[in-house]
Amino acid sequence: MTTATDLRPLGPVDTTVRRAQATLDELWAQTDVETRAYTGNIVALTVKKHRERVEEALAGLEGRYAGRQIIGVMDGQQEVVVQASLVPQRGGLYIERLTLEASPEQLQGAILPLLRPATVNHVWWGADTKPEGVLLRELTDIADQVIADSLTLDIPPARHYALADLGWSRSAGWREALAQLFDSPDAARQLPKVDRLVVRYAGRNELPARLFAGWVASTLGWRDLSGAELRPARCGRENGDLCSVELIGEGVHFSLAASEGDIARTRCEWPDMSRATEINVPRMTLAEGLARVMARPERREVFERAWTLAKASLEGKG
């Protein structure tokens, strides 16, 4: 089977918004591909310092999620600069990429004409600053899914699009692993005794850990995160990834901690019981997190309950 390394990237070629489609057609003519996958659009809004990271993440997506990628670099000049390219994927496939550099005001009018019609629209806010102006708001009006660091940007869940948080998505393995600790009835009976939660996270980004704490708290029926503590730690995982989780109460202690590779060690203790084991909690790259949220949207009500408690705890800090 042909792999991505068997194909050469085509472009980037300088073009304009008006000529973007014609330029892509000229690039397609240089390939041996007879059919194109008319899957969805993903619009990634970012800034120059994060452009390489965003491009790397998008390069890891498969075409079935979004056959056209539009990267809007928001700290460009007033004049819109457009580049078109075909990026190779596994299986002998290409996806289309249009990269635009301009001011947010200029991008506002430039991106919409480039969207493939009658397909799913994913919008990813790939910058670490809050959006200003109307650019993101206009794109959310046509978005089927908005992917963002929702707590930083204060983007609440909405009904006309699905809100996906990459930190939340990348903690899915931890949520599944913690739930497994309580598969046995004897462990589940100890849950009402739990009144304290400690979540440790790698690096300086605590927001995925805060969302995770919101999920635990909402699952246990807590009204807020006053019983939760977030602590930075070192565990060899990426910035924002979880390192360990502890549920503590009178006479009970449950823990889940990252170990070597994708392994996490678990311990469950209550009177007359001490149980330890290992469980697989795989790491997830940014590209894998993107692919997951695009392919498998989270259950809205579970995420919204966690988001509401996490957001309230941030406002309490202020």
N, C-alpha and C positions, 0 to 999 in steps of 0.2 A: 504493500500500500504506500502511496505517496505520503510523505510527511512534510511538515512546514519547511524543513531545511532543504527539501528538494526544489522549492519554488523560490524565485527571487522577488523581493519587494519591487513594486513598480511605482515610481515617484519617490519623493513628492515633486509635483509639478505646480508651478505658480499659475494661478487662474483667478477668476473673479466669481462673485456670487452668480452673476448672470450666465457665465460660461461653465460653471462647476459641473453640471450634468454632462455637457458635451466633452469636457476634459476626462471625466470618468469613463465615458463611452470609448474615447480614444485609447485609454489605458486597457480597458477590457479587450479591445481589438488586438492587443499585443499578446494576449493569453490564448491558451488552447481550450478555455472554458466555454462551453456552448450554452449552458444554462446558468442563471443567477438565482440565488436564494433571496427572494423578496421578503425577508423577515423584518423585524421591527427596527426602529431608530433608537440609538442611545445618544443623548446630548450630555456631554461632560463639560461642565463649567469650572474653570480653574484659573490659576495665575502662573506666571513663568516659572517660579521656583518649584512648583509642583507638577509642571508639565511632563517631565520625564517619568515621574511616578505614575501619573494618570495614563500615559501612553503605554507603559509596561503592563499595567493592569488590564487595559483594554485589549492589548495584544494577546492576552491569555484567554479571552472569551472566544467561544465558538460561534460561528455565523448563525446558528439556529436561534440564538437569543436576540441578536441585532446585526443585521447584515450591513447597516450603514452606521458609522460612528462619526459624530460631529463634535469636535473639541473646540470649545470657545475659550480662548486665552484672554482674560478680561483686562489685563494691564498693558495692552498694546496701544498703538497710536490712534488718532482720530480716523485715519484712513484704514479701511478694512483690508487686511492681507489674507489671502485664501490660498491654501495648498491642498492638492488632491493626490491621493495615493491609494494603491491596492495593497493590503497587508496579508501575507500568506498565513493560512491556518492549517491545522492537521487535516489529512485526507485529501490534499490537493485542492483546497478551497481558498478563495480570497474573500476578504470583506473590504468594503469601501470606507475610506477615512477622509474626512474633510476637516482641515484644521484652520481656524480663523483667529487672527490676532486683531484686536480692536478694543475700543472702550466699551463698557457695558451698554452705553446708549447706542453705539453703532451696531453692536451684536444683536441688539433687540430686533432690529429690522432685517438683519442678515440671516439669522438662523432659520426662522420659520419657512422661508421659501425653499430651503434645502432639505426639509423633511420629506421622506417618502410618504405619499398619501395612503390612507386606508390600511395602516399597519399600527402596531402597538408602539407607543412612545414612552421610553424610559428617560428620565432626567436625573442626572447625577451631579450634585453640588460637590465638586472635588476640590474645594478650597477651605481653608480653616478660618476664614473671616465671615462675618454675617453679611448676607446679601443686602445691598443698598439699591435704591431705585426700583424699577418695575420689571427688570429682566427676568428674574426667577419667577416672579408672580405671573408674568405673561406665559412663561413656559409651563407652569403648573396648571394653567387653564386648559392646555391641550394634552397634559400628561396623563398616562394611564398609571404610571408609577413614578414616585419621587424617591430617590435614594440620597440620603443625607445623614450627617451627624446631627440628628434632630434636636438633641438637647443644647448643643452649642448654638445652633442657628435658630432655636426657638421656632421650629416648624412643627406645628401640632398635627396630629392625624386629621384627615379630612375625608369626606364621603365621596368626592368626585375623583379621587386618585388613591392608590395604595401607597402608604408611606413605609419605606424600608430603611432601616438603620443598619449600616454595615457592622458597627460594633455589636449590635444585637444579633445579627446574623452569624457573626464569627464566634459568638459565645454559645451557639446551638449545641455543640458537643458537650459543653459544661452543663447546660440545662438537662440534657438527656442523661448524662452520667449521674448527676445529683438525684434525679428522679429514680434512677435504678437502685439507689441505696435504700429506697423505701418501697421497693417491690414486695418485700417480705412483710406479712402482716404484723410480725412482732416489732419490726422497726417502725412501721407506719403508726403503731399505737403510741410511740414515744413523741410524735410530732407536737401534740398539744403542750408538752413541757418546754419546747424550744422558745426562748424569749430574746435570744441575742444572735446576731449574724456578723461574721467577720469575713470580708472579701479582700483578698490581696491581688494586686495587678502589677504588670510589668510596665516600666517606663513612667511617663508623666500624665498620660491620658486616663483619667479616672472614670470617664463617662460610660464606657461599656460596663465597667464594674457597677456603676450606679444603676444602670438599667437592669443589670442582673439582680442587684439587691431589690429593685422594685418588683421584679418577677417573683423572687422568693417571698417577699413581704405580702404581695397580693395573693399568692398561693396559700400562705398561712393565715390569711385573713387579718393581717396587721393594718391599722389605719394610716400609718406613716412609717418612715424609716428611722425613727428615733432609736430603735433597737439594733440598727445596722452601723457597722464601722468599716470604712474603706481605708486600706493601707497600701502604700507603694512597696514593692518587693523586687527581688531579682530571681528570675527562674529560667532565663535563657529563652524566653518567648518574646514576641514582638511587642512594641509599644501599644499599650491598651489591652493586650490579651490578659486573661486571668491567670493567676499563679496558684491560688488556693481558695477554698471556701470552707468555713466552719459554721456549723449550727450548734449552739450551746444552750443548755438549760439546766435546771436543777437535776443533777445526777445523770445527765445525758450529754453526749458529745459526738457529733458526726463531722468528719473531715474528708476533704477531697483535695489532693495536692499534686501539682505537676511534678513529674519525675523525669527520667531519661527519655528522650525521643518523644513519642506520642503517648507515653504511659503516664497515668496518674494513680497515686496510691490512695486507698480509702481506708478509713477506720470508723467503726461504729461501736460506741460504748454506752452501756447503761447498766444498772445493777444486775450482777450475775451474767453479764454478757460482754464479750470483747471480740470483735470480728474485724479482720483486716483482709484486704484483697487488692488486686490491681485491675485497672479498667483502661480501655483505650479512649483517649480524648485527643483526636488528631488536631494538629495545627492547621490553620486555614490561611492561605495567602490572600492578598487583596483581590486578585483575579478570581480566586475560588469563592470568596465572599460575594463578589459581584454576581458571578454566575448563579450562586445559590439563591440570592434574593430575586433574580430575574426569572429563574425557573420555578422556584417554590416560594411564593409569597407567604409570609407568616400569617398565622391566625390573627385576624385583626383585633379581636376582643382581648386576647392574652397580651399582645404587645401594648395595646392602649392602656390597660390597667397598670402595667409595669411603667409605662411612660408617664402616666399621671402622678404616680407616687414619686418617681425619680425627679420629675420637674418640680413638684411641690417641695422636695427636700433641697433643691438648688435655690429656690426662692427663699426658703427658710435660712439658708446660709447668708444670703444677701442682707 
